[in-house]
Every structure is written in structure tokens, then in C-alpha cells.
Amino acid sequence: MKSLLVLTPRYPYPVVGGDRLRIYQLCKALSANYRLTLLSLCDKHEEMAMPLPADGVFSAIERLYLPRWKSWLNCAAALPRDISLQVAYYRHRAFRRRAAALMATHDGTLAHLIRVGDAIKDLPGTKFLEMTDAISLNYERIRSTRHSRDDLRSRVFALESRRLRRYEESIVDCFDHSFLVSEIDRRFLFESRPDRLARVSVCSNGVDLRTLPYAFESAGRDIVFIGNMHSLQNLDAANFAALEVLPRVRARSPATTLRLIGRIHPDEAARLSAIDGVQVSGEVADVAEAARGGGIGICPLRLGAGVQNKVLEYMALGLPTVSTTMGLEGFEARDGHELLVADNADALADAVLRLQGDRALAQEMAIAARSYVDAHHSWEARLAPLVARIDEATDGRQPPSRR
């Protein structure tokens, strides 16, 4: 059996969604034909002490501690040097040394995100870069958004987006092949460079229907938002839903509640919980159970890039969905068939009220949406081209020395 080294900037356990979910599902698919070794950075002592998982995905797991204070020092040193802060934050000499040693005994290496791709970009060997999103596109959208233009954080993003885009465009030259989740991200970075465009494939996200049972609620009225609100784009979407969309809905449907499900800072949870009609669940063990009884799933995304797992989760769970256009990037779902699309607070509220008031229509959309994710977004189908590309590149490699 061939061997593959997997590098991650964050320990992928517990598998709670987002980037961790994607790399876990990818490794799960690869583990059928590869012995996988995981080398991961951790920024918490709790992660270093976690028991090793017994799921059989990885044959070996190694963790290296990178304290946050050291990451911030890395960023401070990078500011005057025209180095991407996203890359500088995760630089760790011991990680690079250990990765180099392990690469010599594996048939190939998969780096998850440019954060750790940077550590091996100039090292020999068969290697792949799982970029996921065009992070610079996300930063550019934050920079250009009117409501955040004067925010200190957005000014940092403006500086970083220029550095990061140059880095993202060039790093793919160092890898056998790279992967993104959306054609929009791929075109944003590489449309003007056909030579690089050919080195990057699009493999969208999937959904595990076994863990997300369909449960349309005919009497459901609550609005459900699922997302890691530690991220700026999800926190912005949650704020937008709570402060702009929900009051417009409650003006005509006073009993409506907005449920916010996912990781959130305690201060943000307290602030949002104080808003009439908002319930904050925080991080939960079972998203499907937390969303049970909800009437509509909402994705009022205004910032960000890539594929939104929350939309796939709503569709799988039988939650008729309302999304902004940005929330649909990377999908082929159709407005008016599998979901409703709206791009401002009034239109989003109108769409929610429409689905509240016509539950027959809501059920039709829920059924169509579940069929859509079943047909188009199983993890196995979405990741098959990526796995095939890695198989092709590693098949002709000379067996590594086993030390």
C-alpha cells in the first residue's frame, strides 16, 4: 500500500465543520488506498493532549505545538518584509524539519492550505496543495465592503490581500497539482495565466447524508443559521440576520425566532442573545438535533469565498433555504427550485416570509434540495477526481526508503 503524508495547520479533531471537515473527509477517502501519516500544528495544549482517534483514518499522527504568541510575533516580523501574514502566522522551523524528514519516507505529501504548503514548497518530492478557497478573494471582498471600509481589521485585510494574492498565484508552481472548491476562486486567481490554470482543479465540498437526516417540519417557522462564528464572514452574516433580516420578518411574523448554531465567542453570544427573537445555541454535538423543528435555513453571506457547507447542510436536513448569491458560489442549485436567492435585507425577509406562509412550496423546495445534494454533493463523488489525480501522480514514483 502506498503512503501519503498529510500536513495540516490545525488539528482536524474533533471534526466540527469547515476546513476540518473537508480535510477529514478527504483523508477518509484516501485512507482506503494509502497509509496516511498526519503531521499537524496545534495552538492549544488541550489539542496536544487529546487521545488519538480510533477511526482508522491515519496510521500515525504527530503534533507540534505552535503557541499563538509566537504566531503573532511571526506576523509582526513579516509586516515590513512584504510577506503574507497568513503564511507568516504558521511558520514553524521544527514543523518544516519534521515534514522534510517524513517526506523522504512517503510516496507523496498533501498540504492542507497554503499555511503549511509554505513549509514544503521548495522541498523535493511528489506533493499536492489543497488550497480550499482563494483566501485573497475573501480579503478583497472584506476590503471593498462599504460597511467595513473604516474598520482597522479591514485595513489589515487590504494590505494582506495584495500580498496574499501574489503568493497564492505563484505557490501552485511548486506543487504537482493544487485544488480549490469553486470555479470562481480558480478563475479569480488564474484566469490570466493558462499555464497555472491547468495546474489547479476544482473539487467542491460534499455532505454526509448519513449524519444529516431529512426532517422537513410542516409547522416550522424558526430561522436557522449554522456556522462557525469565530470567522469574520459567519459573524457578519449572523449579525446581518439578527439586526437587519429578523426585525423585518418579525414585523409581519412576530413569533419568529432566529437560532444561531455554531462556535461563537462568549461576548458575541451574550450580545446577540440580548436581541429580541434570537437564540444562541453555540457549539453543539449534533447539528441535526439542534436544528430540528426549524422552518427555514438562512445563509445571508456578504463576505467570504468558496463553498458554504451550511447551505448543503440545510438542504440535506430538509430546511427550505434562503441564501445570498455569494452563498451559492460553487453550487448548481437554482433559485426558485431548490432554494430562494435574495441579496438585501428586505428581499431576504420577503423570502423567509414566503416560505413561512406557503409550507407546500417550502416542502417542494426541501424535497428538491435533498435530491440535489444526494445527486451532486456526496463526498465520495466530489472528492473522486482529487483522489484520482493523487493516485496518478504517485503511481510512477520510486518507492521511498523506509527508515
C-alpha positions in Angstrom: 0.0 0.0 0.0 1.3 3.5 -0.9 1.9 6.0 1.8 0.9 9.7 2.0 2.0 12.4 4.4 -0.7 14.9 5.3 0.2 18.3 6.7 -2.4 20.5 8.5 -2.2 23.9 10.2 -4.8 22.9 12.7 -5.5 19.5 14.4 -8.5 18.2 12.4 -10.1 16.6 15.5 -12.8 17.0 16.7 -14.4 17.2 13.2 -16.6 20.2 13.7 -17.1 21.5 10.1 -15.5 23.9 7.7 -11.8 23.3 6.8 -11.5 20.5 9.3 -14.5 18.6 7.8 -13.1 18.9 4.3 -9.6 17.6 5.1 -11.0 14.9 7.3 -13.4 13.7 4.5 -10.5 13.8 2.0 -8.2 11.8 4.3 -11.0 9.3 4.9 -11.4 8.8 1.2 -7.6 8.5 0.7 -7.2 6.0 3.6 -8.9 3.3 1.5 -5.7 3.0 -0.6 -3.0 4.8 1.4 -1.3 4.6 4.7 -1.7 8.1 6.0 0.6 9.9 8.4 -0.7 13.2 9.9 1.7 16.0 10.9 -0.4 18.8 12.4 0.3 22.1 14.1 -1.6 22.8 17.4 -2.0 26.1 19.2 -3.6 24.7 22.3 -2.1 22.4 24.9 -5.5 20.6 25.0 -5.1 19.6 21.4 -1.7 18.2 22.1 -3.1 16.1 24.9 -6.1 14.7 23.1 -6.3 11.0 22.8 -5.5 9.7 19.3 -8.7 8.9 17.3 -9.7 5.3 16.7 -11.4 5.9 13.4 -8.7 4.2 11.4 -8.1 7.1 9.0 -4.5 7.8 10.0 -1.8 5.1 10.6 0.3 7.6 12.5 -0.3 11.1 14.0 2.3 13.6 15.1 1.5 17.0 16.6 3.8 20.1 17.1 2.9 23.0 19.4 2.9 26.5 17.9 1.8 29.0 20.6 -0.3 31.9 19.5 2.2 34.4 20.9 4.8 33.1 18.6 2.5 33.3 15.6 1.8 36.9 16.4 5.5 37.6 16.6 5.9 36.0 13.2 3.3 38.4 11.8 4.9 41.4 13.4 8.2 40.5 11.8 6.5 39.9 8.5 4.8 43.3 8.3 7.8 45.3 7.0 9.0 42.5 4.8 6.2 42.2 2.3 5.4 38.6 3.5 1.8 37.4 3.7 0.6 37.4 7.3 -1.5 34.3 6.6 1.7 32.4 5.8 3.9 34.0 8.4 1.4 33.2 11.2 2.0 29.4 10.7 5.8 29.3 10.1 7.5 26.9 12.4 11.1 25.7 11.9 10.5 22.4 13.7 7.4 21.7 11.6 9.4 22.2 8.4 12.3 20.0 9.6 9.9 17.2 10.6 7.9 17.5 7.4 11.1 17.2 5.3 12.2 14.0 7.2 8.8 12.4 6.8 8.5 13.3 3.1 11.6 11.1 2.5 9.7 8.0 3.6 6.4 8.6 1.9 5.2 8.3 -1.7 3.7 11.8 -1.6 2.7 14.7 0.5 -0.6 16.6 0.8 -0.5 20.1 2.3 -3.8 21.4 3.6 -3.9 25.1 2.8 -1.1 27.5 1.9 -0.4 27.9 5.6 1.6 24.7 5.7 2.2 24.4 1.9 4.7 27.2 2.5 6.8 24.8 4.7 7.4 22.4 1.9 7.1 24.4 -1.3 10.8 24.2 -2.1 11.4 20.6 -0.9 11.8 17.7 -3.3 9.1 15.0 -3.7 5.7 14.5 -5.1 3.4 16.9 -3.4 -0.1 18.4 -3.6 -1.7 21.6 -2.3 -5.3 21.5 -1.0 -5.9 25.3 -1.1 -9.7 25.0 -0.5 -10.5 28.7 -1.0 -8.9 31.7 -2.7 -8.3 33.5 0.6 -7.3 36.7 -1.1 -10.7 36.8 -2.7 -12.2 36.7 0.7 -10.0 39.5 1.9 -10.6 41.6 -1.2 -14.4 41.4 -0.6 -13.9 42.4 3.1 -11.8 45.3 2.0 -14.2 46.6 -0.6 -17.4 46.1 1.6 -18.7 49.6 2.4 -19.8 48.8 5.9 -16.3 47.6 7.0 -14.2 50.0 5.0 -13.1 52.1 8.0 -12.5 49.1 10.3 -8.9 48.5 11.4 -9.2 44.9 10.6 -10.4 45.6 7.1 -7.3 47.9 6.5 -5.1 45.0 7.5 -7.0 42.8 5.1 -6.4 45.4 2.3 -2.7 45.1 2.9 -2.8 41.3 3.2 -5.0 40.7 0.2 -2.4 42.2 -2.2 0.5 40.1 -0.7 -1.7 37.0 -0.4 -2.9 37.1 -4.0 0.6 37.2 -5.4 1.6 34.3 -3.1 -1.5 32.2 -4.0 -0.9 32.8 -7.7 2.7 31.7 -7.5 2.8 28.8 -5.0 1.0 26.4 -7.3 4.2 26.3 -9.4 5.8 24.5 -6.6 3.4 21.6 -6.4 2.5 18.7 -8.8 -1.2 19.8 -8.6 -3.4 22.0 -6.4 -7.1 22.0 -5.6 -9.8 24.6 -4.9 -13.5 24.2 -4.1 -15.0 26.7 -6.5 -14.5 27.6 -10.2 -15.0 31.3 -9.1 -11.9 31.0 -6.9 -9.9 29.3 -9.7 -10.8 32.0 -12.2 -10.1 34.8 -9.8 -6.5 33.6 -9.2 -5.5 32.0 -12.5 -7.7 33.1 -15.4 -5.0 35.3 -16.9 -2.4 32.5 -16.6 -3.5 29.5 -18.6 -0.3 27.7 -17.6 -1.2 27.9 -14.0 -4.9 27.3 -14.6 -4.0 23.8 -15.9 -2.2 23.0 -12.6 -5.3 23.6 -10.5 -8.5 21.5 -10.3 -11.9 22.3 -8.8 -13.3 19.7 -6.3 -16.3 21.0 -4.4 -17.5 20.1 -1.0 -19.8 17.3 -0.1 -22.2 16.3 2.6 -22.6 13.1 4.6 -26.3 12.4 4.4 -26.0 9.6 7.0 -25.4 12.2 9.7 -27.9 14.7 8.4 -31.4 13.1 8.3 -34.1 14.7 6.2 -36.8 16.1 8.6 -39.0 18.8 7.0 -41.2 20.4 9.6 -44.5 21.4 8.1 -45.3 23.7 11.1 -41.7 25.1 11.3 -41.3 28.9 11.5 -37.9 29.4 13.1 -35.0 30.7 11.0 -31.8 28.6 11.5 -28.3 29.8 10.9 -25.4 27.3 11.1 -21.8 28.5 11.1 -18.5 28.9 13.0 -19.0 32.5 14.2 -15.3 32.8 15.2 -14.8 33.6 11.5 -15.5 37.1 10.4 -17.7 36.2 7.4 -20.0 34.0 9.5 -20.2 36.5 12.4 -21.0 39.2 9.9 -23.8 37.0 8.4 -25.2 36.2 11.9 -25.2 39.9 12.8 -26.9 40.8 9.5 -29.6 38.1 10.1 -30.2 39.2 13.7 -30.1 43.0 13.2 -31.4 43.5 9.7 -33.4 40.5 8.5 -35.1 39.2 11.6 -36.7 42.6 12.6 -38.2 42.8 9.1 -39.6 39.3 9.5 -40.9 39.8 13.0 -42.7 43.0 11.9 -45.1 40.6 10.0 -44.5 37.4 11.8 -43.9 38.3 15.5 -43.3 34.8 16.8 -40.3 34.1 14.5 -37.1 33.1 16.3 -33.6 33.1 14.8 -31.5 30.2 16.0 -27.7 30.7 15.8 -25.9 27.3 15.9 -22.1 27.0 16.0 -18.9 28.2 17.7 -19.1 31.7 19.0 -17.2 33.9 21.4 -19.0 34.3 24.8 -19.1 38.1 24.4 -20.7 37.9 21.0 -23.1 35.2 22.2 -24.3 37.5 25.0 -24.7 40.5 22.7 -26.7 38.5 20.1 -28.8 36.7 22.8 -29.9 40.1 24.0 -31.7 40.8 20.7 -35.4 40.1 20.7 -36.1 36.8 19.0 -32.5 35.5 18.9 -31.5 32.2 20.4 -27.8 31.3 20.6 -27.0 27.6 20.9 -23.2 27.9 20.5 -21.2 24.8 19.6 -23.3 21.7 19.7 -22.5 17.9 19.5 -25.3 17.3 16.9 -26.1 20.0 14.4 -29.1 18.0 13.1 -30.6 17.7 16.5 -30.0 21.4 17.3 -31.7 22.4 14.0 -34.7 20.1 14.5 -38.1 21.8 14.2 -36.7 24.8 12.3 -38.6 26.2 9.4 -36.1 27.9 7.2 -32.3 27.8 6.8 -30.6 31.1 6.0 -27.3 32.0 4.5 -27.1 35.8 4.4 -23.4 35.8 3.4 -21.9 39.1 2.4 -18.2 38.3 2.9 -16.1 35.2 2.1 -15.3 32.8 -0.7 -15.6 29.2 -1.5 -18.4 26.7 -1.0 -20.7 27.1 2.0 -21.2 23.9 3.9 -24.2 25.4 5.8 -26.2 25.5 2.5 -25.5 21.8 1.9 -26.5 21.0 5.5 -29.8 22.9 5.2 -30.6 21.1 2.0 -29.8 17.8 3.5 -31.8 18.4 6.7 -35.0 19.4 4.8 -34.7 23.1 5.8 -36.0 25.2 2.8 -33.2 27.6 2.2 -32.8 31.3 1.6 -29.3 32.5 0.5 -27.5 35.4 -0.9 -25.9 35.0 -4.3 -22.5 34.8 -2.6 -23.6 31.9 -0.5 -24.2 29.8 -3.7 -20.8 30.0 -5.2 -19.7 26.6 -6.3 -23.2 25.2 -6.4 -25.5 24.4 -9.4 -28.7 24.8 -7.3 -31.4 27.0 -8.9 -33.2 30.0 -7.5 -36.9 29.1 -7.2 -36.3 25.4 -7.5 -34.0 24.1 -4.7 -33.9 27.4 -2.8 -34.6 31.1 -2.9 -31.9 33.7 -3.6 -32.0 37.3 -2.2 -29.3 39.9 -1.8 -30.6 42.6 0.6 -32.4 42.6 4.0 -35.8 43.4 2.5 -35.6 40.7 -0.1 -34.2 38.1 2.4 -37.1 38.9 4.8 -39.6 38.6 2.0 -38.2 35.2 1.0 -38.4 33.9 4.6 -42.0 35.1 5.0 -42.9 33.5 1.7 -41.6 30.1 2.9 -43.3 30.6 6.3 -46.6 31.3 4.6 -46.6 28.7 1.9 -45.4 25.4 3.5 -46.4 23.4 0.5 -44.0 25.4 -1.6 -41.4 25.1 1.2 -41.8 21.3 1.2 -41.4 21.1 -2.6 -38.2 23.1 -2.3 -36.9 21.0 0.6 -37.5 17.7 -1.3 -35.8 19.1 -4.5 -32.9 20.4 -2.4 -32.4 17.0 -0.7 -32.5 15.3 -4.1 -29.9 17.8 -5.4 -27.4 17.2 -2.6 -27.9 13.4 -2.9 -27.2 13.5 -6.6 -24.4 16.1 -6.7 -22.7 16.5 -3.4 -21.8 13.2 -1.9 -18.2 13.4 -0.5 -17.3 10.3 -2.5 -18.3 11.7 -5.8 -16.9 15.2 -5.2 -13.5 14.0 -4.0 -13.1 11.2 -6.5 -11.2 13.4 -9.1 -8.9 14.7 -6.4 -8.1 11.2 -5.2 -7.6 10.1 -8.9 -5.1 12.9 -9.5 -3.1 12.0 -6.5 -3.1 8.3 -7.5 -1.9 9.1 -11.0 1.0 11.3 -9.7 2.1 8.7 -7.1 1.8 5.6 -9.3 5.1 6.2 -11.1 7.1 7.4 -8.2 10.1 5.3 -7.0 9.4 3.6 -3.6 10.8 5.7 -0.8 13.3 4.4 1.6 11.7 3.0 4.8 13.6 4.3 7.8 
